[in-house]
Amino acid sequence: MTYDELWRRLAAVYDAGEAKAIVRMVLDERFGLSATDVYCGKVTQLSSDKQTELEKIMQRLEQAEPVQYVLGTTMFCDRPIHVAPGVLIPRPETEDLCRWVIERATIDSLLILDVGTGSGCIAITLALELSGAKVTAWDVSTVAINIAGQNAFRLCADVNFMLQDALTPPSDEAKWNVIVSNPPYICEREKKDMERNVLDNEPSLALFVPDSEPLLFYRAIACYACKALKDNGFLFFEINPLYVDDMLLMLEEMGYVDLEVRTDQFGKQRFIKAVKI
């Protein structure tokens, strides 16, 4: 199979640019072929065993399975994170959320909570980048907790993972300096605009909220944070840009101050920071 033949097989699922990028990623990460190797035609020189492996990968990709699940890893803040069905694939914009937390973490001994950790990418990044931090991470999914724990072990990150539903949090008081969360925030009605590879493969539990309650998780987490954050503690969210005004109003009504919104790399209002006084 040539490179052109490979990416054209994905044309029914992805546009040409994305299909080419996915095939190049597979050839690089799984078979060690650089862009130069690919354009010099070395794809056709793979051994028969590797050709068989490549064919199996292509068949999975043709079924719209995300390439990150097929390869088993994705990069997040320059670190390889293992992903599999049952955890959300980390998005590049979430790296900006981590950088914002790191930017504002100015004291030596931080107690940080990551709510809805999924693959553990946020918690692990904060644990590794903030040497004095003690990081705890919650998720309601045992699959996610297991995968996140494996990622932390492999990357030598000290994170305390806990099975915990964000909608029924414990009665903690003045416990955390920072609470950060990228919770489910896509409304059911938005499904019609989403890609098949996301809808058919990534966990609905980590993606969707009812149309009638777009702030379901934000409200629960912010209510918990009202008591569980220490004075002058920070609350950070990744948000649905459609509801930024509702988010700001909700946080103001709860008594949070110093509210700030930041945009992602695509210019969408994607992150909110609030301070508890």
C-alpha positions in Angstrom: 0.0 0.0 0.0 1.3 3.5 -0.8 0.8 6.5 1.4 -1.8 7.9 -1.1 -3.7 4.7 -1.1 -3.8 4.7 2.7 -5.1 8.2 3.3 -7.7 7.9 0.5 -9.2 4.9 2.4 -10.1 7.4 5.1 -11.7 9.9 2.8 -15.2 8.7 3.7 -14.6 9.5 7.4 -12.3 12.6 7.3 -11.4 15.4 5.0 -8.2 15.1 3.0 -6.0 17.1 5.3 -7.1 15.2 8.4 -6.9 11.8 6.7 -3.3 12.6 5.6 -2.3 13.7 9.1 -3.8 10.6 10.7 -1.9 8.3 8.4 1.3 10.2 8.9 0.8 9.9 12.6 0.3 6.1 12.4 3.4 5.6 10.1 5.5 7.8 12.4 4.5 6.5 15.8 3.9 2.9 15.1 6.3 2.2 12.3 9.0 4.8 12.7 8.6 6.3 9.3 9.4 10.0 9.0 7.8 12.4 6.6 10.8 12.0 4.4 10.5 8.2 4.5 6.9 8.4 3.6 7.4 10.7 0.6 10.3 8.5 -0.6 7.9 5.6 -0.8 9.2 3.5 2.1 5.7 2.6 3.2 5.7 -0.1 0.5 9.0 -1.5 1.9 7.4 -2.5 5.3 7.8 -6.2 6.2 4.9 -8.5 5.7 4.2 -8.6 9.4 4.2 -4.8 9.6 2.0 -4.7 6.5 -0.5 -7.0 8.3 -0.4 -4.8 11.4 -0.9 -1.7 9.3 -3.9 -3.2 7.5 -5.5 -4.0 10.9 -5.0 -0.4 12.0 -6.5 0.9 8.8 -9.6 -1.2 9.2 -10.1 0.3 12.6 -9.6 3.8 11.3 -12.0 3.2 8.5 -14.7 2.5 11.1 -14.1 6.0 12.5 -12.3 4.8 15.6 -10.1 7.7 16.9 -6.5 7.2 16.0 -5.5 7.9 19.6 -7.5 4.8 20.7 -6.0 2.8 17.9 -2.4 3.8 18.8 -3.2 3.7 22.6 -1.6 7.1 23.3 -1.8 10.8 22.8 0.5 13.6 23.7 -0.5 16.1 26.4 1.9 18.8 27.6 4.7 17.0 25.8 4.0 13.7 27.7 2.5 10.5 26.3 -0.8 9.7 27.9 -2.4 6.3 27.5 -6.0 6.5 26.3 -8.6 3.8 25.6 -12.3 3.5 25.2 -13.8 4.6 28.5 -11.8 7.9 28.9 -12.1 11.1 27.0 -9.2 11.8 24.6 -7.4 14.9 25.9 -7.7 17.9 23.7 -4.9 20.4 23.0 -6.9 23.3 24.4 -7.0 21.6 27.8 -3.2 22.1 28.0 -3.9 25.9 28.2 -6.1 25.2 31.3 -3.2 23.5 32.9 -0.8 26.3 32.0 -3.2 28.8 33.6 -3.3 26.8 36.9 0.5 26.6 36.9 0.8 30.3 36.2 -1.4 31.2 39.2 0.0 28.6 41.6 2.3 30.9 43.6 2.6 29.2 47.0 5.0 26.3 47.8 2.5 23.9 49.3 -0.6 23.5 47.2 -3.5 21.1 47.8 -5.1 20.6 44.3 -8.3 18.8 43.3 -9.0 17.7 39.7 -12.7 16.8 39.3 -13.5 14.4 36.5 -10.0 13.4 35.8 -10.6 10.9 32.9 -7.1 9.9 31.6 -5.5 11.8 34.5 -3.9 14.3 32.1 -4.7 17.5 34.1 -3.8 16.0 37.5 -0.6 14.4 36.3 0.6 17.5 34.5 0.0 19.6 37.7 1.7 17.1 39.9 4.7 17.0 37.7 4.9 20.7 37.0 4.2 21.9 40.6 6.8 20.2 42.8 5.3 21.2 46.1 1.7 20.3 45.2 -0.3 17.5 46.6 -2.8 16.5 43.9 -6.0 14.5 44.3 -8.2 13.5 41.3 -11.8 12.3 41.3 -13.8 10.4 38.7 -17.1 8.5 38.8 -15.7 5.9 36.3 -13.7 2.9 37.6 -12.3 2.5 34.0 -11.1 6.1 34.1 -9.5 5.8 37.5 -7.6 2.6 36.5 -6.3 4.2 33.3 -5.4 7.5 35.1 -3.6 5.5 37.8 -1.6 3.6 35.1 -0.6 6.9 33.5 0.5 8.4 36.8 2.6 5.3 37.6 4.3 5.3 34.2 5.1 9.0 34.3 6.1 8.9 38.0 3.4 11.4 39.1 2.2 11.3 42.7 -1.6 11.7 42.4 -4.2 10.4 44.8 -7.0 9.0 42.6 -10.4 8.5 44.1 -13.7 7.1 42.9 -16.1 10.0 43.5 -19.2 11.4 41.8 -18.9 15.2 41.4 -22.7 15.5 41.7 -22.6 14.1 45.3 -19.4 15.5 46.7 -18.3 15.0 50.4 -18.8 17.8 53.0 -15.3 19.1 53.0 -14.4 22.5 54.4 -11.3 24.7 53.7 -9.5 21.8 52.2 -8.1 22.8 48.8 -6.1 25.7 47.4 -7.1 24.9 43.8 -10.0 23.1 42.3 -9.9 22.5 38.6 -12.3 20.7 36.3 -13.1 19.9 32.7 -16.5 18.3 33.3 -19.1 17.1 30.8 -20.5 20.2 29.1 -21.9 19.4 25.7 -25.6 19.5 25.5 -27.5 16.7 23.9 -28.8 18.9 21.1 -25.2 19.6 20.0 -24.7 16.0 19.0 -26.0 16.7 15.5 -22.9 18.9 14.8 -20.3 16.5 16.2 -18.0 14.1 14.3 -18.9 10.4 14.0 -15.5 9.3 15.5 -16.3 11.2 18.7 -20.0 10.2 19.0 -19.4 6.5 18.3 -16.4 6.0 20.5 -15.7 8.5 23.3 -17.7 8.0 26.5 -21.0 9.8 26.7 -20.6 10.0 30.4 -17.6 12.4 29.9 -19.2 14.5 27.2 -22.8 15.2 27.6 -25.3 17.0 29.8 -29.1 17.3 29.5 -30.3 20.2 27.4 -32.3 21.4 30.4 -29.2 21.5 32.7 -26.2 22.8 30.7 -24.5 23.9 34.0 -25.3 20.7 35.8 -21.7 19.8 36.8 -20.4 23.4 37.0 -23.1 24.2 39.6 -22.4 21.1 41.7 -18.6 21.6 41.6 -18.9 25.4 42.3 -21.3 24.7 45.2 -18.8 22.2 46.7 -15.9 24.6 46.1 -17.7 27.4 48.1 -17.0 25.4 51.2 -14.1 23.2 50.2 -11.8 25.9 48.9 -9.6 27.7 51.4 -9.9 31.5 51.5 -8.4 33.0 48.3 -8.5 29.6 46.7 -8.9 29.3 43.0 -11.6 27.6 40.9 -10.7 26.8 37.3 -13.1 25.4 34.7 -13.0 24.5 31.0 -16.4 25.5 29.7 -18.8 25.4 26.8 -18.5 28.8 25.1 -22.2 28.9 24.5 -22.8 29.3 28.2 -20.1 31.7 29.3 -22.5 34.4 30.4 -24.6 32.0 32.4 -21.4 30.7 34.0 -20.3 34.2 35.0 -23.7 35.0 36.5 -23.8 31.7 38.4 -20.4 32.3 39.9 -21.1 35.9 40.8 -24.3 34.9 42.6 -22.4 32.3 44.6 -20.0 35.0 45.8 -16.9 34.3 43.8 -14.7 37.3 42.9 -11.9 38.1 40.4 -13.7 36.3 37.6 -11.7 36.0 34.4 -12.4 34.4 31.0 -9.7 33.2 28.6 -10.0 32.1 25.0 -8.6 28.9 23.5 -6.3 28.6 20.5 -9.4 28.9 18.2 -10.5 32.2 19.8 -13.5 30.6 21.7 -14.2 31.6 25.3 -13.1 28.3 26.8 -11.8 28.8 30.4 -13.0 30.6 33.5 -11.1 31.4 36.8 -12.8 32.4 40.0 -11.6 33.2 43.5 -13.3 32.3 46.7 -13.0 34.9 49.5 
